[in-house]
Amino acid sequence: MSELKIIVTEDGSHSLYNADLNETYHSFHGAVQESKHVFIKEGLDYLKSEQSLKQINVLEVGFGTGLNALLALEWANENQVEVNFTTLEPFPLKAELYEQLNYAQFISGENVHAKFLELHRASWEVLERQGKCFSIFKTIQRLQDFNTENKFNIIFFDAFAPSKQSEMWGLPVLSTAVGNLVDGGVLVTYCAQGQLKRDLKYLDMEVQTLPGPPGKKEMVRAIKLKEAE
Ligand SMILES: C[S@@+](CC[C@H](N)C(=O)[O-])C[C@H]1O[C@@H](n2cnc3c(N)ncnc32)[C@H](O)[C@@H]1O
């Protein structure tokens, strides 16, 4: 595991800096701001309004700091929608690192830091319930090796940037990801590169380029077309 350092992003929330990759886990302009915008507003809120699902299966690529899982947990409770959250992470964080992360300060709700720690302390490779509306399955796997019979309504594609981890954004890995979606399923990501959009179209996705979070011009939401479309 490479050396990781806590940094403070522009909205005051923490992120991590990976010295080997010279890369951060979130936008420097604001970690919480970015995650709320890309994955919650343009992801879960969109899915709820468009498809009125009572249960949403989420696949996250990269558990990392656990920020997206925490936001999804709070969203599930607020919206009273059952969220089954599966998350892949080949390099789990050490407790001394995640225990210091300050996300609870930016998220309203009761005992948010305790819930955040519970998400991290949940066993790997075991499905665990966390409250009334949320379950989490954390697995120490790379997306490239992930094999499941489950289908997902939404993928939080939160890999390191294409310039740092290009293999995650190539057609073979994207195809694995998209293959795990139901028809009408959605992939959201902070990245809006032309090649990514072309590849997603090639994989029969409808690609939407949306305004990004503060400091980032654009992001992508892609919807898996139904076979007849
Ligand atoms: C940009 S960070 C985002 C992490 C997380 N979503 C967060 O908010 O902190 C990318 C994450 O992907 C993980 N990762 C690296 N290679 C991966 C792979 N092959 N499959 C799945 N995740 C991977 C990294 O360890 C890191 O935690």
The ligand as an SDF file (V2000), in Angstrom:
LIG
                    3D

 27 29  0  0  0  0  0  0  0  0999 V2000
  -10.4270    8.2640   -6.5280 C   0  0  0  0  0  0  0  0  0  0  0  0
  -10.3210    7.1040   -5.1840 S   0  0  0  0  0  0  0  0  0  0  0  0
  -12.0110    7.2460   -4.6250 C   0  0  0  0  0  0  0  0  0  0  0  0
  -12.3560    6.3950   -3.4850 C   0  0  0  0  0  0  0  0  0  0  0  0
  -13.7050    6.5740   -2.7880 C   0  0  0  0  0  0  0  0  0  0  0  0
  -14.8410    6.4630   -3.6500 N   0  0  0  0  0  0  0  0  0  0  0  0
  -13.7320    7.7940   -1.9270 C   0  0  0  0  0  0  0  0  0  0  0  0
  -14.6600    8.6040   -2.0520 O   0  0  0  0  0  0  0  0  0  0  0  0
  -12.8340    7.9380   -1.1210 O   0  0  0  0  0  0  0  0  0  0  0  0
  -10.1960    5.5620   -6.1060 C   0  0  0  0  0  0  0  0  0  0  0  0
  -10.2910    4.3110   -5.2830 C   0  0  0  0  0  0  0  0  0  0  0  0
  -10.2690    3.1670   -6.1600 O   0  0  0  0  0  0  0  0  0  0  0  0
   -9.4930    2.1520   -5.5660 C   0  0  0  0  0  0  0  0  0  0  0  0
   -9.0060    1.2430   -6.6330 N   0  0  0  0  0  0  0  0  0  0  0  0
   -7.7690    1.1780   -7.1680 C   0  0  0  0  0  0  0  0  0  0  0  0
   -7.7070    0.2290   -8.1130 N   0  0  0  0  0  0  0  0  0  0  0  0
   -8.9410   -0.3250   -8.1770 C   0  0  0  0  0  0  0  0  0  0  0  0
   -9.4840   -1.3800   -8.9510 C   0  0  0  0  0  0  0  0  0  0  0  0
   -8.7460   -2.0300   -9.8580 N   0  0  0  0  0  0  0  0  0  0  0  0
  -10.7950   -1.7270   -8.7540 N   0  0  0  0  0  0  0  0  0  0  0  0
  -11.5450   -1.0620   -7.8300 C   0  0  0  0  0  0  0  0  0  0  0  0
  -11.0550   -0.0330   -7.0720 N   0  0  0  0  0  0  0  0  0  0  0  0
   -9.7830    0.3210   -7.2360 C   0  0  0  0  0  0  0  0  0  0  0  0
   -8.3900    2.9320   -4.8760 C   0  0  0  0  0  0  0  0  0  0  0  0
   -7.7060    2.1590   -3.9090 O   0  0  0  0  0  0  0  0  0  0  0  0
   -9.1570    4.1040   -4.3020 C   0  0  0  0  0  0  0  0  0  0  0  0
   -9.6850    3.7910   -3.0420 O   0  0  0  0  0  0  0  0  0  0  0  0
  1  2  1  0
  2  3  1  0
  2 10  1  0
  3  4  1  0
  4  5  1  0
  5  6  1  0
  5  7  1  0
  7  8  2  0
  7  9  1  0
 10 11  1  0
 11 12  1  0
 11 26  1  0
 12 13  1  0
 13 14  1  0
 13 24  1  0
 14 15  1  0
 14 23  1  0
 15 16  2  0
 16 17  1  0
 17 18  1  0
 17 23  2  0
 18 19  1  0
 18 20  2  0
 20 21  1  0
 21 22  2  0
 22 23  1  0
 24 25  1  0
 24 26  1  0
 26 27  1  0
M  CHG  2   2   1   9  -1
M  END
$$$$
